[in-house]
Amino acid sequence: MRLMSLLLVLLLAVTAFTQNIGERCRKPSNRPGTCVSIRECPVLLALLDRQNPNLSILHEARCGFSGRIPVVCCPDPVVPVTKPSTTNPPPSSAVQDVSNHRNVHLLPMDICGPVADSKIFGGKETGLLEFPWMALIGYLIRGEIGFHCGGSLVNERYVLTAAHCVTSLPNGFVLASVRLGEHNLDEEMDCDLETRVCAPGPLNFDVEEGVPHPQYSKKVMKNDIAIIRLKGRVPFSQSVVRPICLPVGLRHQNRNLDQEFLVVAGWGVTENGTSSPVQLKVNVPVVPLAKCSVIYQKIVQIGPSQLCAGGEKGKDSCNGDSGGPLFFLGLVGEEQKAVQYGVVSFGPKYCGTENMPGIYTRVGHYMDWILNNMRP
């Protein structure tokens, strides 16, 4: 190993330092990456352990040096994203009852959707871990992780989000990670100053797989739903993180929510145009689909697989809330539960525009697809 390291140093020493650590690069083979120390790039470091290392790849990957340590262009991790299948039939307008679905046992109905006694319910800022299913979706951008979408934990391996948070991403965005148990992004430790109770700290997971709906259309914003499989299992017994409930059974999947107030939460853009470091929430009324269709008729066609909510001035989901949950807080049977009925999809150009509700993917419509694509 030492001989190979010396050989690599000699190999890289023929050129001058060209790029700094942390800078974006496109090599070898024009693959996007970030300049890092060779010690921090397992993919290229592993080449040195081979009996006949491919020195041409190492030479091509050079960025320069940091002191005496070679700096190389470490390729971005490749996260598998399931491509839309051309053999899948188009979604039916009829909702499939999933009460007896083979995978319904993967939804932890016994612990999902716990409702906390919040001192500030109906306020703008959420209480500490008031909604323990909230997730932040992280993207590798220019060598750093940035959170640009939300989601909701539905079991120990899966997060529900929007398809546009998983596929057809902006240039330079690589789906990379999920953070759970976060409240304030600016604080290393989240604490309630009044009760002096502190959260145990966020949990970070790499993404194993992103699965967008096969009929997702960015052009017409239909079927905007996806699931993300985490690398590793969420330790429910060792953390305060819990999944949200999903609607199971036709009574819940087809529930008429018109005029009911649901909750949308996230870290999205606020009314002053900046992202909030603290998790926020707002109560929004569900707008009848017929009324919503008229409002959006010159923009896009709204259908039964979608929900409309909001339209009150200054109250809306916004950029950065994409993929986050729209949920109901109330009795499910004899228990207080939170049930997710929508996924934040899109809305008016200016968030919180009066008489312009936000559009959400209706979760009940896609429960069969969600369960079909979940694995233990």
Secondary structure, DSSP 8 states (H G I E B T S, - for coil): -HHHHHHHHHHHTTS-----TT-EEE-STT-EEEEEEGGG-HHHHGGGGSSS--HHHHHHTEEEEETTEEEEEEE-----B----SSS----SS----TT-TTGGGS-TTTSSB----TTTTSSB--TTSSTTEEEEEEEETTEEEEEEEEEE-SSSEEEE-GGGTSS--TT-EEEEEEES-SBTT-SS-EETTTTEE----EEEEEEEEEE-TT-BTTTTBS--EEEEESS---GGGSS----B---SHHHHT---TT-EEEEEES-B-TTSSB-SB-EEEEEEEE-HHHHHHHTTTT----TTEEEEE-BTTB---TT-TT-EEEEEEEETTEEEEEEEEEEEE--SSTT-TT-EEEEEEGGGGHHHHHHT---
